[in-house]
């Protein structure tokens, strides 16, 4: 029987560093899921529950901040962060 790797815990705010962080690397799937959800027009509250494991009914401000910051970081990854990944691959 194979063991699943537990999902990384979600911080209340995504990083804002100019470079790629360890948090970014461990949350790539989260970022991709957020981008897919946005492209599908999904409601942010449902996405916060499913992807970020945050209850937007019980903690609407926290969930919205986390959703917004992680979606913003996901978009940063598509515009800038991917270059850092490419640089790492090239340097190996």
N, CA, C and O atoms as CSV, one atom per row, in Angstrom:
chain,resi,resn,atom,element,x,y,z
A,1,UNK,N,N,0.854,-1.164,0.000
A,1,UNK,CA,C,0.000,0.000,0.000
A,1,UNK,C,C,0.904,1.232,0.000
A,1,UNK,O,O,1.823,1.329,0.814
A,2,UNK,N,N,0.644,2.186,-0.922
A,2,UNK,CA,C,1.467,3.393,-0.975
A,2,UNK,C,C,0.908,4.453,-0.047
A,2,UNK,O,O,-0.301,4.555,0.160
A,3,UNK,N,N,1.812,5.233,0.501
A,3,UNK,CA,C,1.396,6.319,1.379
A,3,UNK,C,C,1.376,7.608,0.589
A,3,UNK,O,O,2.273,7.879,-0.209
A,4,UNK,N,N,0.342,8.404,0.819
A,4,UNK,CA,C,0.264,9.701,0.170
A,4,UNK,C,C,1.039,10.711,0.992
A,4,UNK,O,O,1.039,10.672,2.222
A,5,UNK,N,N,1.699,11.617,0.286
A,5,UNK,CA,C,2.376,12.705,0.963
A,5,UNK,C,C,1.324,13.694,1.421
A,5,UNK,O,O,0.469,14.088,0.627
A,6,UNK,N,N,1.361,14.103,2.673
A,6,UNK,CA,C,0.342,15.055,3.132
A,6,UNK,C,C,0.470,16.379,2.392
A,6,UNK,O,O,1.568,16.807,2.035
A,7,UNK,N,N,-0.659,17.009,2.172
A,7,UNK,CA,C,-0.659,18.318,1.516
A,7,UNK,C,C,0.054,19.317,2.413
A,7,UNK,O,O,-0.055,19.253,3.638
A,8,UNK,N,N,0.787,20.242,1.797
A,8,UNK,CA,C,1.472,21.244,2.628
A,8,UNK,C,C,0.447,22.150,3.297
A,8,UNK,O,O,-0.605,22.443,2.729
A,9,UNK,N,N,0.762,22.586,4.498
A,9,UNK,CA,C,-0.162,23.482,5.184
A,9,UNK,C,C,-0.143,24.839,4.487
A,9,UNK,O,O,0.871,25.252,3.925
A,10,UNK,N,N,-1.254,25.503,4.535
A,10,UNK,CA,C,-1.424,26.781,3.857
A,10,UNK,C,C,-1.260,27.908,4.868
A,10,UNK,O,O,-1.935,27.940,5.897
A,11,UNK,N,N,-0.361,28.824,4.561
A,11,UNK,CA,C,-0.173,30.000,5.403
A,11,UNK,C,C,-1.309,30.986,5.152
A,11,UNK,O,O,-1.972,30.932,4.116
A,12,UNK,N,N,-1.525,31.872,6.091
A,12,UNK,CA,C,-2.567,32.892,5.905
A,12,UNK,C,C,-2.233,33.825,4.746
A,12,UNK,O,O,-3.132,34.339,4.080
A,13,UNK,N,N,-0.953,34.041,4.507
A,13,UNK,CA,C,-0.513,34.889,3.395
A,13,UNK,C,C,0.584,34.180,2.624
A,13,UNK,O,O,1.476,33.569,3.212
A,14,UNK,N,N,0.512,34.267,1.307
A,14,UNK,CA,C,1.566,33.719,0.461
A,14,UNK,C,C,2.780,34.645,0.513
A,14,UNK,O,O,2.656,35.812,0.883
A,15,UNK,N,N,3.941,34.131,0.147
A,15,UNK,CA,C,5.144,34.972,0.145
A,15,UNK,C,C,5.012,36.135,-0.844
A,15,UNK,O,O,4.226,36.091,-1.790
A,16,UNK,N,N,5.797,37.156,-0.593
A,16,UNK,CA,C,5.855,38.295,-1.512
A,16,UNK,C,C,7.289,38.573,-1.946
A,16,UNK,O,O,7.567,39.613,-2.544
A,17,UNK,N,N,8.193,37.657,-1.651
A,17,UNK,CA,C,9.602,37.831,-2.006
A,17,UNK,C,C,9.762,37.941,-3.515
A,17,UNK,O,O,8.956,37.410,-4.279
A,18,UNK,N,N,10.804,38.632,-3.928
A,18,UNK,CA,C,11.092,38.779,-5.359
A,18,UNK,C,C,11.587,37.472,-5.975
A,18,UNK,O,O,11.499,37.282,-7.188
A,19,UNK,N,N,12.101,36.588,-5.152
A,19,UNK,CA,C,12.602,35.316,-5.649
A,19,UNK,C,C,11.717,34.163,-5.229
A,19,UNK,O,O,10.796,34.319,-4.427
A,20,UNK,N,N,12.009,33.025,-5.777
A,20,UNK,CA,C,11.299,31.799,-5.466
A,20,UNK,C,C,11.641,31.357,-4.046
A,20,UNK,O,O,12.808,31.371,-3.656
A,21,UNK,N,N,10.644,30.970,-3.282
A,21,UNK,CA,C,10.863,30.536,-1.902
A,21,UNK,C,C,10.585,29.043,-1.762
A,21,UNK,O,O,9.997,28.422,-2.647
A,22,UNK,N,N,11.011,28.486,-0.652
A,22,UNK,CA,C,10.705,27.084,-0.367
A,22,UNK,C,C,9.188,26.885,-0.288
A,22,UNK,O,O,8.671,25.846,-0.698
A,23,UNK,N,N,8.485,27.884,0.239
A,23,UNK,CA,C,7.025,27.816,0.308
A,23,UNK,C,C,6.456,27.704,-1.110
A,23,UNK,O,O,5.578,26.880,-1.366
A,24,UNK,N,N,6.958,28.535,-2.029
A,24,UNK,CA,C,6.485,28.470,-3.414
A,24,UNK,C,C,6.698,27.076,-3.991
A,24,UNK,O,O,5.797,26.500,-4.601
A,25,UNK,N,N,7.878,26.552,-3.795
A,25,UNK,CA,C,8.202,25.237,-4.357
A,25,UNK,C,C,7.278,24.150,-3.832
A,25,UNK,O,O,6.882,23.256,-4.579
A,26,UNK,N,N,6.935,24.220,-2.566
A,26,UNK,CA,C,6.081,23.178,-1.991
A,26,UNK,C,C,4.597,23.419,-2.247
A,26,UNK,O,O,3.771,22.553,-1.961
A,27,UNK,N,N,4.254,24.583,-2.781
A,27,UNK,CA,C,2.843,24.907,-3.024
A,27,UNK,C,C,2.506,25.101,-4.501
A,27,UNK,O,O,1.488,25.711,-4.828
A,28,UNK,N,N,3.348,24.589,-5.392
A,28,UNK,CA,C,3.091,24.727,-6.830
A,28,UNK,C,C,1.720,24.182,-7.217
A,28,UNK,O,O,1.001,24.805,-7.998
A,29,UNK,N,N,1.365,23.051,-6.686
A,29,UNK,CA,C,0.064,22.450,-7.028
A,29,UNK,C,C,-1.078,23.355,-6.561
A,29,UNK,O,O,-2.083,23.500,-7.257
A,30,UNK,N,N,-0.923,23.951,-5.404
A,30,UNK,CA,C,-1.931,24.894,-4.897
A,30,UNK,C,C,-2.076,26.050,-5.872
A,30,UNK,O,O,-3.192,26.428,-6.229
A,31,UNK,N,N,-0.960,26.611,-6.301
A,31,UNK,CA,C,-0.999,27.728,-7.248
A,31,UNK,C,C,-1.690,27.322,-8.547
A,31,UNK,O,O,-2.506,28.073,-9.082
A,32,UNK,N,N,-1.365,26.146,-9.046
A,32,UNK,CA,C,-1.992,25.681,-10.285
A,32,UNK,C,C,-3.496,25.481,-10.116
A,32,UNK,O,O,-4.278,25.817,-11.005
A,33,UNK,N,N,-3.885,24.941,-8.990
A,33,UNK,CA,C,-5.317,24.736,-8.733
A,33,UNK,C,C,-6.054,26.068,-8.643
A,33,UNK,O,O,-7.185,26.188,-9.115
A,34,UNK,N,N,-5.417,27.063,-8.041
A,34,UNK,CA,C,-6.041,28.390,-7.957
A,34,UNK,C,C,-6.190,29.015,-9.340
A,34,UNK,O,O,-7.227,29.603,-9.646
A,35,UNK,N,N,-5.176,28.894,-10.164
A,35,UNK,CA,C,-5.258,29.431,-11.521
A,35,UNK,C,C,-6.337,28.715,-12.330
A,35,UNK,O,O,-7.074,29.352,-13.082
A,36,UNK,N,N,-6.430,27.401,-12.180
A,36,UNK,CA,C,-7.481,26.642,-12.871
A,36,UNK,C,C,-8.864,27.067,-12.404
A,36,UNK,O,O,-9.781,27.229,-13.209
A,37,UNK,N,N,-9.005,27.246,-11.106
A,37,UNK,CA,C,-10.299,27.659,-10.552
A,37,UNK,C,C,-10.693,29.035,-11.071
A,37,UNK,O,O,-11.853,29.265,-11.414
A,38,UNK,N,N,-9.730,29.948,-11.128
A,38,UNK,CA,C,-10.031,31.279,-11.646
A,38,UNK,C,C,-10.443,31.199,-13.119
A,38,UNK,O,O,-11.401,31.850,-13.537
A,39,UNK,N,N,-9.723,30.408,-13.891
A,39,UNK,CA,C,-10.048,30.256,-15.315
A,39,UNK,C,C,-11.449,29.672,-15.509
A,39,UNK,O,O,-12.126,29.984,-16.488
A,40,UNK,N,N,-11.876,28.827,-14.575
A,40,UNK,CA,C,-13.203,28.221,-14.639
A,40,UNK,C,C,-14.291,29.113,-14.062
A,40,UNK,O,O,-15.472,28.776,-14.138
A,41,UNK,N,N,-13.904,30.252,-13.484
A,41,UNK,CA,C,-14.884,31.158,-12.900
A,41,UNK,C,C,-15.463,30.668,-11.584
A,41,UNK,O,O,-16.584,31.028,-11.226
A,42,UNK,N,N,-14.710,29.853,-10.862
A,42,UNK,CA,C,-15.191,29.303,-9.591
A,42,UNK,C,C,-15.318,30.401,-8.537
A,42,UNK,O,O,-14.571,31.380,-8.544
A,43,UNK,N,N,-16.266,30.222,-7.645
A,43,UNK,CA,C,-16.476,31.153,-6.538
A,43,UNK,C,C,-15.300,31.050,-5.566
A,43,UNK,O,O,-14.895,29.950,-5.188
A,44,UNK,N,N,-14.757,32.195,-5.165
A,44,UNK,CA,C,-13.575,32.195,-4.296
A,44,UNK,C,C,-13.822,31.463,-2.988
A,44,UNK,O,O,-12.901,30.848,-2.450
A,45,UNK,N,N,-15.039,31.512,-2.462
A,45,UNK,CA,C,-15.339,30.852,-1.181
A,45,UNK,C,C,-15.211,29.338,-1.304
A,45,UNK,O,O,-14.682,28.673,-0.413
A,46,UNK,N,N,-15.695,28.810,-2.405
A,46,UNK,CA,C,-15.586,27.365,-2.642
A,46,UNK,C,C,-14.123,26.969,-2.836
A,46,UNK,O,O,-13.678,25.936,-2.336
A,47,UNK,N,N,-13.389,27.792,-3.561
A,47,UNK,CA,C,-11.964,27.523,-3.790
A,47,UNK,C,C,-11.197,27.582,-2.473
A,47,UNK,O,O,-10.335,26.741,-2.219
A,48,UNK,N,N,-11.503,28.562,-1.642
A,48,UNK,CA,C,-10.840,28.665,-0.338
A,48,UNK,C,C,-11.073,27.397,0.479
A,48,UNK,O,O,-10.160,26.906,1.143
A,49,UNK,N,N,-12.281,26.875,0.431
A,49,UNK,CA,C,-12.607,25.659,1.182
A,49,UNK,C,C,-11.867,24.451,0.619
A,49,UNK,O,O,-11.240,23.695,1.361
A,50,UNK,N,N,-11.944,24.275,-0.692
A,50,UNK,CA,C,-11.400,23.064,-1.311
A,50,UNK,C,C,-9.882,23.103,-1.435
A,50,UNK,O,O,-9.209,22.128,-1.098
A,51,UNK,N,N,-9.342,24.205,-1.911
A,51,UNK,CA,C,-7.909,24.278,-2.201
A,51,UNK,C,C,-7.099,24.718,-0.989
A,51,UNK,O,O,-6.036,24.163,-0.709
A,52,UNK,N,N,-7.607,25.720,-0.270
A,52,UNK,CA,C,-6.842,26.258,0.857
A,52,UNK,C,C,-7.246,25.667,2.202
A,52,UNK,O,O,-6.593,25.918,3.215
A,53,UNK,N,N,-8.309,24.891,2.212
A,53,UNK,CA,C,-8.811,24.276,3.445
A,53,UNK,C,C,-9.140,25.331,4.500
A,53,UNK,O,O,-8.818,25.187,5.679
A,54,UNK,N,N,-9.801,26.406,4.028
A,54,UNK,CA,C,-10.224,27.488,4.922
A,54,UNK,C,C,-11.723,27.701,4.761
A,54,UNK,O,O,-12.253,27.664,3.651
A,55,UNK,N,N,-12.385,27.920,5.863
A,55,UNK,CA,C,-13.830,28.091,5.872
A,55,UNK,C,C,-14.187,29.565,5.713
A,55,UNK,O,O,-14.021,30.360,6.639
A,56,UNK,N,N,-14.676,29.917,4.533
A,56,UNK,CA,C,-15.010,31.312,4.229
A,56,UNK,C,C,-16.270,31.775,4.946
A,56,UNK,O,O,-16.525,32.977,5.024
A,57,UNK,N,N,-17.052,30.857,5.464
A,57,UNK,CA,C,-18.243,31.239,6.229
A,57,UNK,C,C,-17.839,31.598,7.655
A,57,UNK,O,O,-18.262,32.623,8.189
A,58,UNK,N,N,-17.022,30.752,8.263
A,58,UNK,CA,C,-16.582,30.993,9.643
A,58,UNK,C,C,-15.551,32.109,9.744
A,58,UNK,O,O,-15.583,32.903,10.685
A,59,UNK,N,N,-14.639,32.172,8.780
A,59,UNK,CA,C,-13.549,33.149,8.812
A,59,UNK,C,C,-13.419,33.850,7.452
A,59,UNK,O,O,-12.431,33.658,6.743
A,60,UNK,N,N,-14.414,34.656,7.098
A,60,UNK,CA,C,-14.420,35.240,5.748
A,60,UNK,C,C,-13.222,36.144,5.462
A,60,UNK,O,O,-12.682,36.099,4.356
A,61,UNK,N,N,-12.796,36.952,6.409
A,61,UNK,CA,C,-11.664,37.853,6.155
A,61,UNK,C,C,-10.368,37.078,5.974
A,61,UNK,O,O,-9.595,37.354,5.057
A,62,UNK,N,N,-10.135,36.113,6.846
A,62,UNK,CA,C,-8.924,35.295,6.752
A,62,UNK,C,C,-8.900,34.516,5.449
A,62,UNK,O,O,-7.881,34.482,4.759
A,63,UNK,N,N,-10.015,33.892,5.113
A,63,UNK,CA,C,-10.088,33.097,3.891
A,63,UNK,C,C,-9.886,33.973,2.656
A,63,UNK,O,O,-9.191,33.575,1.721
A,64,UNK,N,N,-10.485,35.151,2.647
A,64,UNK,CA,C,-10.341,36.034,1.490
A,64,UNK,C,C,-8.902,36.536,1.339
A,64,UNK,O,O,-8.374,36.589,0.228
A,65,UNK,N,N,-8.272,36.903,2.456
A,65,UNK,CA,C,-6.875,37.342,2.409
A,65,UNK,C,C,-5.969,36.231,1.873
A,65,UNK,O,O,-5.104,36.464,1.028
A,66,UNK,N,N,-6.189,35.031,2.381
A,66,UNK,CA,C,-5.373,33.891,1.938
A,66,UNK,C,C,-5.613,33.609,0.460
A,66,UNK,O,O,-4.671,33.393,-0.301
A,67,UNK,N,N,-6.873,33.612,0.067
A,67,UNK,CA,C,-7.197,33.372,-1.343
A,67,UNK,C,C,-6.541,34.428,-2.227
A,67,UNK,O,O,-5.866,34.092,-3.200
A,68,UNK,N,N,-6.733,35.686,-1.896
A,68,UNK,CA,C,-6.187,36.774,-2.714
A,68,UNK,C,C,-4.661,36.714,-2.790
A,68,UNK,O,O,-4.082,36.869,-3.865
A,69,UNK,N,N,-4.016,36.490,-1.649
A,69,UNK,CA,C,-2.553,36.501,-1.653
A,69,UNK,C,C,-1.987,35.296,-2.410
A,69,UNK,O,O,-0.989,35.422,-3.119
A,70,UNK,N,N,-2.616,34.139,-2.261
A,70,UNK,CA,C,-2.127,32.955,-2.967
A,70,UNK,C,C,-2.415,33.035,-4.468
A,70,UNK,O,O,-1.598,32.592,-5.275
A,71,UNK,N,N,-3.545,33.584,-4.844
A,71,UNK,CA,C,-3.830,33.760,-6.267
A,71,UNK,C,C,-2.861,34.775,-6.868
A,71,UNK,O,O,-2.373,34.589,-7.983
A,72,UNK,N,N,-2.592,35.823,-6.146
A,72,UNK,CA,C,-1.633,36.819,-6.617
A,72,UNK,C,C,-0.248,36.187,-6.800
A,72,UNK,O,O,0.437,36.465,-7.784
A,73,UNK,N,N,0.156,35.347,-5.861
A,73,UNK,CA,C,1.456,34.679,-5.971
A,73,UNK,C,C,1.449,33.689,-7.134
A,73,UNK,O,O,2.452,33.541,-7.833
A,74,UNK,N,N,0.340,33.023,-7.338
A,74,UNK,CA,C,0.232,32.100,-8.472
A,74,UNK,C,C,0.416,32.855,-9.784
A,74,UNK,O,O,1.089,32.370,-10.693
A,75,UNK,N,N,-0.176,34.028,-9.882
A,75,UNK,CA,C,-0.018,34.840,-11.090
A,75,UNK,C,C,1.423,35.331,-11.214
A,75,UNK,O,O,1.962,35.380,-12.320
A,76,UNK,N,N,2.048,35.692,-10.105
A,76,UNK,CA,C,3.453,36.088,-10.116
A,76,UNK,C,C,4.311,34.953,-10.660
A,76,UNK,O,O,5.251,35.182,-11.422
A,77,UNK,N,N,3.980,33.728,-10.262
A,77,UNK,CA,C,4.737,32.571,-10.739
A,77,UNK,C,C,4.660,32.465,-12.258
A,77,UNK,O,O,5.645,32.098,-12.900
A,78,UNK,N,N,3.510,32.778,-12.840
A,78,UNK,CA,C,3.370,32.670,-14.292
A,78,UNK,C,C,4.087,33.795,-15.022
A,78,UNK,O,O,4.431,33.655,-16.196
A,79,UNK,N,N,4.312,34.899,-14.342
A,79,UNK,CA,C,4.943,36.055,-14.975
A,79,UNK,C,C,6.442,36.157,-14.665
A,79,UNK,O,O,7.220,36.597,-15.512
A,80,UNK,N,N,6.841,35.758,-13.473
A,80,UNK,CA,C,8.226,35.945,-13.039
A,80,UNK,C,C,8.842,34.698,-12.411
A,80,UNK,O,O,9.985,34.350,-12.709
A,81,UNK,N,N,8.104,34.039,-11.560
A,81,UNK,CA,C,8.649,32.926,-10.784
A,81,UNK,C,C,9.150,31.777,-11.622
A,81,UNK,O,O,10.116,31.110,-11.251
A,82,UNK,N,N,8.502,31.533,-12.755
A,82,UNK,CA,C,8.927,30.417,-13.588
A,82,UNK,C,C,10.377,30.597,-14.047
A,82,UNK,O,O,11.087,29.615,-14.259
A,83,UNK,N,N,10.813,31.841,-14.199
A,83,UNK,CA,C,12.199,32.099,-14.625
A,83,UNK,C,C,13.191,31.574,-13.593
A,83,UNK,O,O,14.253,31.058,-13.942
A,84,UNK,N,N,12.832,31.711,-12.323
A,84,UNK,CA,C,13.694,31.208,-11.257
A,84,UNK,C,C,13.797,29.683,-11.342
A,84,UNK,O,O,14.867,29.115,-11.120
A,85,UNK,N,N,12.692,29.033,-11.661
A,85,UNK,CA,C,12.708,27.580,-11.826
A,85,UNK,C,C,13.596,27.179,-13.000
A,85,UNK,O,O,14.393,26.247,-12.894
A,86,UNK,N,N,13.454,27.883,-14.109
A,86,UNK,CA,C,14.276,27.590,-15.282
A,86,UNK,C,C,15.766,27.784,-14.989
A,86,UNK,O,O,16.599,26.983,-15.412
A,87,UNK,N,N,16.089,28.854,-14.263
A,87,UNK,CA,C,17.481,29.099,-13.900
A,87,UNK,C,C,18.043,27.959,-13.069
A,87,UNK,O,O,19.197,27.568,-13.246
A,88,UNK,N,N,17.245,27.431,-12.177
A,88,UNK,CA,C,17.707,26.306,-11.341
A,88,UNK,C,C,17.957,25.070,-12.189
A,88,UNK,O,O,18.945,24.364,-11.985
A,89,UNK,N,N,17.074,24.806,-13.135
A,89,UNK,CA,C,17.235,23.645,-13.996
A,89,UNK,C,C,18.495,23.788,-14.852
A,89,UNK,O,O,19.258,22.836,-15.013
A,90,UNK,N,N,18.698,24.960,-15.385
A,90,UNK,CA,C,19.877,25.206,-16.237
A,90,UNK,C,C,21.180,25.075,-15.464
A,90,UNK,O,O,22.191,24.639,-16.014
A,91,UNK,N,N,21.157,25.455,-14.182
A,91,UNK,CA,C,22.393,25.427,-13.397
A,91,UNK,C,C,22.757,24.031,-12.914
A,91,UNK,O,O,23.845,23.831,-12.375
A,92,UNK,N,N,21.884,23.086,-13.092
A,92,UNK,CA,C,22.169,21.708,-12.622
A,92,UNK,C,C,22.980,20.953,-13.613
A,92,UNK,O,O,23.308,19.789,-13.383
